[in-house]
Amino acid sequence: MEKLKFTAEDGEAIEYFILAETSVKGSQYLLVTEDEEGDTDALILKEEGVAEDDVVYTTVCDEDELAPVMEAFGKLLGDVEFE
């Protein structure tokens, strides 16, 4: 599983494992987690653009945006349960 390092807005470095990638309505999304295995919390990140050769992602929190993205990841992964 691919692991990438992200830098939070406060400058803190965070490493996430990428579980899946998808595109919904022309936007790119990543399903990421801090732990490679087991039941763990996951985040959905949306690609917002590129700044200084780095891709910029934001956490998706809007319920209207989350619903179709969670559905897409559910179809890709099959055994994922979102709460």
N, CA and C atoms as an extended XYZ file, in Angstrom:
249
Properties=species:S:1:pos:R:3:atomname:S:1:resname:S:1:resid:I:1 pbc="F F F"
N         0.854       -1.172        0.000 N   MET     1
C         0.000        0.000        0.000 CA  MET     1
C         0.901        1.237        0.000 C   MET     1
N         0.552        2.188       -0.829 N   GLU     2
C         1.351        3.406       -0.954 CA  GLU     2
C         1.171        4.298        0.266 C   GLU     2
N         2.280        4.859        0.748 N   LYS     3
C         2.256        5.758        1.901 CA  LYS     3
C         2.858        7.090        1.460 C   LYS     3
N         2.123        8.168        1.744 N   LEU     4
C         2.598        9.500        1.382 CA  LEU     4
C         2.662       10.390        2.604 C   LEU     4
N         3.561       11.359        2.543 N   LYS     5
C         3.692       12.333        3.621 CA  LYS     5
C         2.943       13.603        3.227 C   LYS     5
N         2.075       14.051        4.116 N   PHE     6
C         1.315       15.280        3.926 CA  PHE     6
C         1.769       16.287        4.964 C   PHE     6
N         1.663       17.561        4.631 N   THR     7
C         1.975       18.617        5.578 CA  THR     7
C         0.691       19.359        5.898 C   THR     7
N         0.318       19.360        7.175 N   ALA     8
C        -0.894       20.051        7.620 CA  ALA     8
C        -0.683       21.556        7.556 C   ALA     8
N        -1.780       22.313        7.670 N   GLU     9
C        -1.699       23.771        7.613 CA  GLU     9
C        -0.788       24.343        8.694 C   GLU     9
N        -0.687       23.650        9.831 N   ASP    10
C         0.172       24.128       10.916 CA  ASP    10
C         1.624       23.711       10.742 C   ASP    10
N         1.933       23.022        9.621 N   GLY    11
C         3.297       22.606        9.327 CA  GLY    11
C         3.644       21.213        9.815 C   GLY    11
N         2.741       20.572       10.545 N   GLU    12
C         2.983       19.220       11.051 CA  GLU    12
C         2.977       18.220        9.895 C   GLU    12
N         3.968       17.322        9.878 N   ALA    13
C         4.037       16.277        8.858 CA  ALA    13
C         3.224       15.075        9.327 C   ALA    13
N         2.368       14.572        8.436 N   ILE    14
C         1.516       13.423        8.730 CA  ILE    14
C         1.672       12.437        7.581 C   ILE    14
N         1.857       11.170        7.915 N   GLU    15
C         1.944       10.149        6.876 CA  GLU    15
C         0.630        9.380        6.826 C   GLU    15
N         0.108        9.200        5.614 N   TYR    16
C        -1.129        8.457        5.394 CA  TYR    16
C        -0.890        7.350        4.378 C   TYR    16
N        -1.587        6.236        4.589 N   PHE    17
C        -1.646        5.173        3.597 CA  PHE    17
C        -2.821        5.475        2.678 C   PHE    17
N        -2.604        5.360        1.378 N   ILE    18
C        -3.671        5.598        0.412 CA  ILE    18
C        -4.390        4.277        0.159 C   ILE    18
N        -5.665        4.228        0.570 N   LEU    19
C        -6.473        3.028        0.375 CA  LEU    19
C        -7.056        2.967       -1.024 C   LEU    19
N        -7.454        4.135       -1.560 N   ALA    20
C        -8.071        4.174       -2.884 CA  ALA    20
C        -8.088        5.599       -3.406 C   ALA    20
N        -8.237        5.716       -4.715 N   GLU    21
C        -8.384        7.002       -5.388 CA  GLU    21
C        -9.606        6.918       -6.284 C   GLU    21
N       -10.335        8.024       -6.418 N   THR    22
C       -11.474        8.040       -7.330 CA  THR    22
C       -11.704        9.461       -7.825 C   THR    22
N       -12.535        9.565       -8.840 N   SER    23
C       -12.932       10.847       -9.396 CA  SER    23
C       -14.457       10.913       -9.365 C   SER    23
N       -14.985       12.003       -8.848 N   VAL    24
C       -16.431       12.219       -8.800 CA  VAL    24
C       -16.707       13.643       -9.270 C   VAL    24
N       -17.567       13.766      -10.264 N   LYS    25
C       -17.953       15.074      -10.809 CA  LYS    25
C       -16.736       15.930      -11.158 C   LYS    25
N       -15.715       15.298      -11.727 N   GLY    26
C       -14.534       16.013      -12.187 CA  GLY    26
C       -13.510       16.343      -11.126 C   GLY    26
N       -13.732       15.945       -9.889 N   SER    27
C       -12.770       16.188       -8.804 CA  SER    27
C       -12.109       14.876       -8.392 C   SER    27
N       -10.842       14.966       -7.990 N   GLN    28
C       -10.080       13.798       -7.556 CA  GLN    28
C       -10.129       13.682       -6.033 C   GLN    28
N       -10.289       12.438       -5.542 N   TYR    29
C       -10.378       12.182       -4.108 CA  TYR    29
C        -9.471       11.020       -3.723 C   TYR    29
N        -8.938       11.094       -2.493 N   LEU    30
C        -8.163       10.011       -1.905 CA  LEU    30
C        -8.871        9.537       -0.645 C   LEU    30
N        -8.881        8.231       -0.432 N   LEU    31
C        -9.324        7.654        0.826 CA  LEU    31
C        -8.044        7.234        1.539 C   LEU    31
N        -7.761        7.854        2.698 N   VAL    32
C        -6.494        7.632        3.383 CA  VAL    32
C        -6.731        7.229        4.839 C   VAL    32
N        -5.708        6.587        5.413 N   THR    33
C        -5.737        6.193        6.811 CA  THR    33
C        -4.328        6.262        7.380 C   THR    33
N        -4.218        6.427        8.692 N   GLU    34
C        -2.897        6.465        9.324 CA  GLU    34
C        -2.353        5.066        9.578 C   GLU    34
N        -3.226        4.058        9.674 N   ASP    35
C        -2.811        2.680        9.944 CA  ASP    35
C        -3.007        1.820        8.707 C   ASP    35
N        -2.027        0.963        8.439 N   GLU    36
C        -2.083        0.146        7.234 CA  GLU    36
C        -3.114       -0.976        7.327 C   GLU    36
N        -3.351       -1.506        8.527 N   GLU    37
C        -4.249       -2.644        8.667 CA  GLU    37
C        -5.228       -2.440        9.807 C   GLU    37
N        -6.300       -3.235        9.794 N   GLY    38
C        -7.264       -3.246       10.889 CA  GLY    38
C        -8.314       -2.166       10.760 C   GLY    38
N        -9.240       -2.172       11.705 N   ASP    39
C       -10.274       -1.145       11.757 CA  ASP    39
C        -9.641        0.152       12.214 C   ASP    39
N        -9.792        1.171       11.435 N   THR    40
C        -9.165        2.448       11.746 CA  THR    40
C        -9.976        3.577       11.146 C   THR    40
N        -9.761        4.757       11.636 N   ASP    41
C       -10.419        5.933       11.065 CA  ASP    41
C        -9.788        6.252        9.717 C   ASP    41
N       -10.610        6.736        8.815 N   ALA    42
C       -10.130        7.115        7.488 CA  ALA    42
C       -10.606        8.529        7.180 C   ALA    42
N        -9.912        9.169        6.285 N   LEU    43
C       -10.272       10.505        5.821 CA  LEU    43
C       -10.456       10.473        4.317 C   LEU    43
N       -11.332       11.320        3.839 N   ILE    44
C       -11.461       11.532        2.401 CA  ILE    44
C       -10.882       12.908        2.115 C   ILE    44
N        -9.879       12.930        1.253 N   LEU    45
C        -9.207       14.166        0.889 CA  LEU    45
C        -9.533       14.517       -0.558 C   LEU    45
N        -9.762       15.797       -0.796 N   LYS    46
C       -10.070       16.291       -2.140 CA  LYS    46
C        -8.882       17.079       -2.673 C   LYS    46
N        -8.492       16.791       -3.910 N   GLU    47
C        -7.412       17.535       -4.551 CA  GLU    47
C        -7.919       18.923       -4.920 C   GLU    47
N        -7.225       19.936       -4.427 N   GLU    48
C        -7.637       21.315       -4.673 CA  GLU    48
C        -6.779       22.025       -5.715 C   GLU    48
N        -5.613       21.477       -6.016 N   GLY    49
C        -4.743       22.112       -7.001 CA  GLY    49
C        -3.287       21.864       -6.661 C   GLY    49
N        -2.409       22.652       -7.292 N   VAL    50
C        -0.969       22.506       -7.092 CA  VAL    50
C        -0.408       23.849       -6.648 C   VAL    50
N         0.460       23.800       -5.625 N   ALA    51
C         1.141       24.996       -5.134 CA  ALA    51
C         2.605       24.651       -4.927 C   ALA    51
N         3.479       25.371       -5.602 N   GLU    52
C         4.918       25.151       -5.481 CA  GLU    52
C         5.293       23.686       -5.677 C   GLU    52
N         4.815       23.080       -6.725 N   ASP    53
C         5.100       21.693       -7.099 CA  ASP    53
C         4.525       20.650       -6.149 C   ASP    53
N         3.690       21.046       -5.195 N   ASP    54
C         3.025       20.111       -4.291 CA  ASP    54
C         1.536       20.111       -4.569 C   ASP    54
N         0.939       18.937       -4.519 N   VAL    55
C        -0.510       18.836       -4.680 CA  VAL    55
C        -1.161       19.227       -3.352 C   VAL    55
N        -2.196       20.053       -3.420 N   VAL    56
C        -2.891       20.528       -2.229 CA  VAL    56
C        -4.191       19.742       -2.064 C   VAL    56
N        -4.385       19.168       -0.864 N   TYR    57
C        -5.594       18.416       -0.544 CA  TYR    57
C        -6.274       19.045        0.663 C   TYR    57
N        -7.607       18.942        0.691 N   THR    58
C        -8.370       19.356        1.858 CA  THR    58
C        -9.259       18.198        2.289 C   THR    58
N        -9.568       18.153        3.570 N   THR    59
C       -10.460       17.136        4.105 CA  THR    59
C       -11.888       17.467        3.701 C   THR    59
N       -12.609       16.469        3.206 N   VAL    60
C       -14.001       16.670        2.803 CA  VAL    60
C       -14.887       16.510        4.037 C   VAL    60
N       -15.645       17.549        4.365 N   CYS    61
C       -16.524       17.537        5.538 CA  CYS    61
C       -17.989       17.749        5.163 C   CYS    61
N       -18.249       18.335        4.015 N   ASP    62
C       -19.603       18.649        3.586 CA  ASP    62
C       -20.376       17.374        3.267 C   ASP    62
N       -21.490       17.154        3.956 N   GLU    63
C       -22.286       15.934        3.789 CA  GLU    63
C       -22.775       15.736        2.351 C   GLU    63
N       -23.148       16.824        1.670 N   ASP    64
C       -23.629       16.719        0.291 CA  ASP    64
C       -22.520       16.269       -0.658 C   ASP    64
N       -21.300       16.674       -0.379 N   GLU    65
C       -20.162       16.247       -1.199 CA  GLU    65
C       -19.710       14.839       -0.806 C   GLU    65
N       -19.770       14.529        0.495 N   LEU    66
C       -19.315       13.225        0.977 CA  LEU    66
C       -20.130       12.050        0.443 C   LEU    66
N       -21.442       12.197        0.364 N   ALA    67
C       -22.322       11.084        0.007 CA  ALA    67
C       -21.921       10.402       -1.308 C   ALA    67
N       -21.797       11.126       -2.424 N   PRO    68
C       -21.433       10.437       -3.675 CA  PRO    68
C       -19.996        9.911       -3.671 C   PRO    68
N       -19.115       10.572       -2.930 N   VAL    69
C       -17.720       10.122       -2.866 CA  VAL    69
C       -17.631        8.821       -2.062 C   VAL    69
N       -18.347        8.744       -0.934 N   MET    70
C       -18.370        7.515       -0.139 CA  MET    70
C       -18.975        6.370       -0.946 C   MET    70
N       -19.994        6.664       -1.727 N   GLU    71
C       -20.611        5.646       -2.580 CA  GLU    71
C       -19.596        5.119       -3.602 C   GLU    71
N       -18.831        6.018       -4.199 N   ALA    72
C       -17.824        5.621       -5.185 CA  ALA    72
C       -16.751        4.746       -4.539 C   ALA    72
N       -16.274        5.131       -3.350 N   PHE    73
C       -15.276        4.319       -2.667 CA  PHE    73
C       -15.864        2.980       -2.239 C   PHE    73
N       -17.112        2.960       -1.831 N   GLY    74
C       -17.772        1.709       -1.467 CA  GLY    74
C       -17.813        0.737       -2.632 C   GLY    74
N       -18.082        1.252       -3.833 N   LYS    75
C       -18.113        0.402       -5.030 CA  LYS    75
C       -16.714       -0.114       -5.377 C   LYS    75
N       -15.710        0.732       -5.175 N   LEU    76
C       -14.340        0.326       -5.482 CA  LEU    76
C       -13.813       -0.744       -4.526 C   LEU    76
N       -14.106       -0.572       -3.245 N   LEU    77
C       -13.514       -1.427       -2.231 CA  LEU    77
C       -14.418       -2.560       -1.750 C   LEU    77
N       -15.708       -2.387       -1.896 N   GLY    78
C       -16.650       -3.438       -1.559 CA  GLY    78
C       -16.832       -3.729       -0.086 C   GLY    78
N       -15.753       -3.943        0.657 N   ASP    79
C       -15.862       -4.352        2.050 CA  ASP    79
C       -15.633       -3.215        3.039 C   ASP    79
N       -15.815       -1.986        2.596 N   VAL    80
C       -15.599       -0.822        3.461 CA  VAL    80
C       -16.931       -0.363        4.045 C   VAL    80
N       -16.919       -0.078        5.336 N   GLU    81
C       -18.112        0.420        6.007 CA  GLU    81
C       -17.837        1.836        6.490 C   GLU    81
N       -18.656        2.783        6.043 N   PHE    82
C       -18.515        4.167        6.451 CA  PHE    82
C       -19.545        4.494        7.537 C   PHE    82
N       -19.101        5.219        8.535 N   GLU    83
C       -20.021        5.645        9.611 CA  GLU    83
C       -20.072        7.147        9.680 C   GLU    83
